[in-house]
Amino acid sequence: MSDEYFEDDDDYTIPCPMCGEEIYDDVSMCPKCGEYLLNQERRFWDNKPKWLVQLAVLFAVLAAIGFAMPWLSTLMVLLGG
């Protein structure tokens, strides 16, 4: 048989939830930052810069205001304001 059928699938990498360094998914400690990885809940925003999170929240608020403005202006016209 060919060796391609026996490829090793154990070399998948994931970003460290603390520092973002690409690490193998089966290690128990990040070699860069030293943070232990076992039994940790991984959240999407954990390893993102703070400014990126703030920018995403700002865009969400602006989108909500932009969506509500036509409704509010129509309501004001109907109420006679």
ZALO-508316 format. One record per residue (C-alpha): residue in three letters; x negated, y, z; residue number from 1. Coordinates in steps of 0.05 Angstrom, whole numbers, plus 5000, padded with zeros to 4 digits. Layout:
<sites>
Ala | X | Y | Z | NUM
...
</sites>
This chain:
<sites>
Met | 5000 | 5000 | 5000 | 1
Ser | 4980 | 5071 | 4990 | 2
Asp | 4957 | 5115 | 5048 | 3
Glu | 5010 | 5167 | 5031 | 4
Tyr | 5062 | 5123 | 5065 | 5
Phe | 5024 | 5126 | 5130 | 6
Glu | 5015 | 5201 | 5136 | 7
Asp | 5008 | 5224 | 5207 | 8
Asp | 5067 | 5269 | 5225 | 9
Asp | 5039 | 5286 | 5294 | 10
Asp | 5005 | 5350 | 5270 | 11
Tyr | 5064 | 5397 | 5270 | 12
Thr | 5050 | 5465 | 5300 | 13
Ile | 5095 | 5514 | 5336 | 14
Pro | 5082 | 5584 | 5363 | 15
Cys | 5065 | 5588 | 5437 | 16
Pro | 5125 | 5620 | 5472 | 17
Met | 5079 | 5665 | 5513 | 18
Cys | 5025 | 5689 | 5465 | 19
Gly | 5049 | 5668 | 5396 | 20
Glu | 4987 | 5627 | 5379 | 21
Glu | 5001 | 5568 | 5333 | 22
Ile | 4992 | 5505 | 5375 | 23
Tyr | 5007 | 5431 | 5365 | 24
Asp | 5077 | 5414 | 5388 | 25
Asp | 5054 | 5357 | 5433 | 26
Val | 5005 | 5395 | 5477 | 27
Ser | 5022 | 5411 | 5550 | 28
Met | 4981 | 5475 | 5555 | 29
Cys | 4965 | 5531 | 5505 | 30
Pro | 4890 | 5532 | 5492 | 31
Lys | 4890 | 5607 | 5480 | 32
Cys | 4930 | 5635 | 5539 | 33
Gly | 4929 | 5575 | 5586 | 34
Glu | 5005 | 5575 | 5597 | 35
Tyr | 5036 | 5507 | 5611 | 36
Leu | 5090 | 5490 | 5561 | 37
Leu | 5126 | 5431 | 5592 | 38
Asn | 5199 | 5440 | 5611 | 39
Gln | 5202 | 5512 | 5589 | 40
Glu | 5264 | 5541 | 5558 | 41
Arg | 5244 | 5575 | 5493 | 42
Arg | 5282 | 5637 | 5474 | 43
Phe | 5278 | 5673 | 5408 | 44
Trp | 5257 | 5741 | 5436 | 45
Asp | 5204 | 5715 | 5485 | 46
Asn | 5143 | 5724 | 5441 | 47
Lys | 5168 | 5785 | 5402 | 48
Pro | 5140 | 5855 | 5414 | 49
Lys | 5184 | 5899 | 5458 | 50
Trp | 5191 | 5952 | 5404 | 51
Leu | 5220 | 5900 | 5356 | 52
Val | 5273 | 5880 | 5407 | 53
Gln | 5290 | 5954 | 5419 | 54
Leu | 5294 | 5967 | 5344 | 55
Ala | 5341 | 5908 | 5334 | 56
Val | 5387 | 5933 | 5389 | 57
Leu | 5386 | 6004 | 5360 | 58
Phe | 5405 | 5977 | 5291 | 59
Ala | 5461 | 5936 | 5322 | 60
Val | 5489 | 5998 | 5358 | 61
Leu | 5484 | 6041 | 5295 | 62
Ala | 5519 | 5987 | 5254 | 63
Ala | 5575 | 5983 | 5305 | 64
Ile | 5583 | 6059 | 5303 | 65
Gly | 5582 | 6059 | 5227 | 66
Phe | 5635 | 6005 | 5227 | 67
Ala | 5679 | 6042 | 5277 | 68
Met | 5675 | 6112 | 5246 | 69
Pro | 5726 | 6102 | 5191 | 70
Trp | 5775 | 6072 | 5241 | 71
Leu | 5765 | 6129 | 5290 | 72
Ser | 5774 | 6183 | 5236 | 73
Thr | 5838 | 6150 | 5212 | 74
Leu | 5864 | 6146 | 5283 | 75
Met | 5848 | 6219 | 5294 | 76
Val | 5887 | 6239 | 5232 | 77
Leu | 5946 | 6197 | 5252 | 78
Leu | 5946 | 6227 | 5322 | 79
Gly | 5944 | 6297 | 5293 | 80
Gly | 5875 | 6315 | 5321 | 81
</sites>
